[in-house]
Amino acid sequence: METGPTGGALGGDDLSPSSPAAVISRWTFEVSRRYQHLLDKTVPHVLNRWIGCLAVVLIYAVRVYFVQGFYIVTYGLGIYLLNLLMGFLSPQVDPEMEDGPSLPVSGSDEFRPFVRRLPEFKFWYSITKAFCIAFVMTFFSVFDVPVFWPILLFYWIMLFILTMRKQILHMIKYKYVPFSFGKQVFPNPSSFCDSVSLFFLGIFDCVIDCVVLCFFC
């Protein structure tokens, strides 16, 4: 009859606040809370955040330049950054997938700012974290796979150009620009969006021709 309460007491000790699992859980929660608090404090400091991100990028570039390797890591990093860029330039509600609030198409329409699928803060945070992880990976030789890096560079440039061209065509089709400049009134917002999009499309077409000439001539 006495063994029951004793067993219950032992089970309760395992879940007590002084148990190792509870201590680790509290410590993890506290670290996570303080880390999130620091991130929240950086939200309004846009310029300082991007300057810090640029410093991280330069440190990674110098590291790769001096070790002359880890091109596969850099290529994977470039693909990930391209994916982030597409999310940053895309509207939160894709007009092709579902009906949602659209940008104004006439001067009498109510002003609605462009809402991104990937907000600026998450865009910055993901880029910075990606470069930090890639920097750590450069200290492990298992990730240094021998490869002819100009081929990877060519693949990435072509993928970037084709992806951006597709994004610009999407902007032209649905008449939006992925930036908000405040409440401005244009005589014809639709024509303005088309002009901007066609301008960038012309630039990318010229870049495609230059890349092809450089690699095949």
Secondary structure, DSSP 8 states (H G I E B T S, - for coil): --HHHHHHHHHHHHTSTTSHHHHHHHHHHHHHHHHHHHHHHHTT-HHHHHHHHHHHHHHHHHHHHHHT--HHHHHHHHHHHHHHHHHHHSBSS-TTTS-------STTS------BSS-HHHHHHHHHHHHHHHHHHTT-GGG-----HHHHHHHHHHHHHHHHHHHHHHHHHHT--S---SS---S-HHHHHHHHHHHHHHHHHHHHHHHHHHHH-
